[in-house]
Amino acid sequence: MLKRYQVLLSDWIEDYIKFVARKYDLSSSAAIRIHIALGILYVRTIVHPEYKLNFGDKEFKELSKKAAKGELDEAEVHQWMSRILFETRKLVELRLAEDTEQKKK
């Protein structure tokens, strides 16, 4: 389920989000969602290196490079986004469950 939030962005972030949205034919909301998910994945896997993604660093880097070069077609972009969002959701749910367990103790 998607929820609506009002977020204030600096001009340079807005410019980048618009650039990404145009480049990959996404809405600004989708571009913001994927960047938030990527940020969560990046930070959480540093803080919790024991969490293993269902794709390796090498595959992630290759996909990121292909995306940056515009070498992914629309279906590949959406497949990549789905994987990122799925992995992020699993990681967030795990983290929230851990926090709930710690509070019970």
C-alpha positions as a printed NumPy array, in Angstrom:
array([[  0.   ,   0.   ,   0.   ],
       [  1.295,   3.41 ,  -0.874],
       [  0.846,   6.405,   1.413],
       [  1.15 ,  10.054,   0.57 ],
       [  3.805,  12.19 ,   2.268],
       [  4.916,  15.709,   1.686],
       [  8.692,  15.857,   1.523],
       [ 10.771,  18.967,   1.023],
       [ 13.682,  18.47 ,  -1.368],
       [ 16.596,  20.697,  -2.192],
       [ 16.682,  21.954,  -5.773],
       [ 19.592,  19.709,  -6.695],
       [ 17.774,  16.591,  -5.387],
       [ 14.644,  17.59 ,  -7.287],
       [ 16.708,  18.051, -10.445],
       [ 18.233,  14.611, -10.041],
       [ 14.885,  12.916,  -9.33 ],
       [ 13.392,  14.543, -12.433],
       [ 16.424,  13.439, -14.467],
       [ 16.074,   9.821, -13.278],
       [ 12.318,   9.835, -13.823],
       [ 12.715,  11.089, -17.41 ],
       [ 15.627,   8.77 , -18.202],
       [ 13.833,   5.612, -17.05 ],
       [ 10.271,   6.685, -17.855],
       [  9.199,   6.663, -14.202],
       [  7.034,   8.906, -12.122],
       [  8.84 ,  11.177,  -9.697],
       [  7.262,   9.184,  -6.862],
       [  8.686,   5.913,  -8.212],
       [ 12.123,   7.497,  -8.609],
       [ 12.018,   8.762,  -5.023],
       [ 10.802,   5.364,  -3.717],
       [ 13.591,   3.449,  -5.438],
       [ 16.248,   5.856,  -4.187],
       [ 14.964,   5.599,  -0.624],
       [ 14.972,   1.8  ,  -0.929],
       [ 18.532,   1.825,  -2.287],
       [ 19.624,   4.026,   0.6  ],
       [ 18.017,   1.711,   3.146],
       [ 19.663,  -1.33 ,   1.559],
       [ 23.036,   0.35 ,   1.479],
       [ 23.021,   1.496,   5.093],
       [ 21.365,  -1.578,   6.601],
       [ 23.75 ,  -4.01 ,   4.89 ],
       [ 26.681,  -2.016,   6.271],
       [ 25.21 ,  -2.005,   9.771],
       [ 24.068,  -5.645,   9.493],
       [ 26.571,  -7.411,   7.209],
       [ 25.093, -10.769,   8.226],
       [ 22.021,  -9.961,   6.11 ],
       [ 22.556, -11.431,   2.664],
       [ 20.68 , -10.125,  -0.338],
       [ 19.222, -12.488,  -2.932],
       [ 21.671, -11.024,  -5.414],
       [ 25.353, -10.449,  -5.027],
       [ 27.331,  -7.232,  -5.059],
       [ 28.711,  -8.11 ,  -8.486],
       [ 25.247,  -8.514, -10.032],
       [ 24.031,  -5.336,  -8.331],
       [ 27.022,  -3.355,  -9.621],
       [ 26.576,  -4.708, -13.155],
       [ 22.879,  -3.821, -13.171],
       [ 23.638,  -0.361, -11.789],
       [ 26.258,   0.267, -14.477],
       [ 23.93 ,  -0.933, -17.226],
       [ 21.174,   1.307, -15.88 ],
       [ 23.519,   4.313, -15.732],
       [ 24.517,   3.743, -19.365],
       [ 20.881,   3.421, -20.423],
       [ 21.394,  -0.187, -21.481],
       [ 18.355,  -1.584, -19.66 ],
       [ 15.032,  -1.748, -21.443],
       [ 11.818,  -0.766, -19.669],
       [ 11.02 ,  -4.338, -18.581],
       [ 14.514,  -4.782, -17.109],
       [ 14.236,  -1.477, -15.227],
       [ 10.947,  -2.536, -13.661],
       [ 12.27 ,  -6.027, -12.86 ],
       [ 15.348,  -4.489, -11.209],
       [ 13.159,  -2.075,  -9.23 ],
       [ 10.91 ,  -4.913,  -8.074],
       [ 13.9  ,  -6.866,  -6.805],
       [ 15.285,  -3.835,  -4.972],
       [ 11.928,  -3.058,  -3.358],
       [ 11.382,  -6.717,  -2.402],
       [ 14.829,  -7.023,  -0.798],
       [ 14.376,  -3.722,   1.017],
       [ 10.981,  -4.764,   2.338],
       [ 12.402,  -8.052,   3.668],
       [ 15.265,  -6.218,   5.343],
       [ 12.991,  -3.579,   6.894],
       [ 10.556,  -6.211,   8.179],
       [ 13.468,  -8.138,   9.704],
       [ 14.819,  -4.992,  11.352],
       [ 11.424,  -3.992,  12.751],
       [ 10.86 ,  -7.514,  14.108],
       [ 14.28 ,  -7.422,  15.796],
       [ 13.423,  -4.092,  17.379],
       [ 10.106,  -5.467,  18.65 ],
       [ 11.915,  -8.466,  20.159],
       [ 14.471,  -6.223,  21.883],
       [ 11.699,  -4.109,  23.4  ],
       [ 10.013,  -7.224,  24.819],
       [ 13.166,  -8.154,  26.759]])
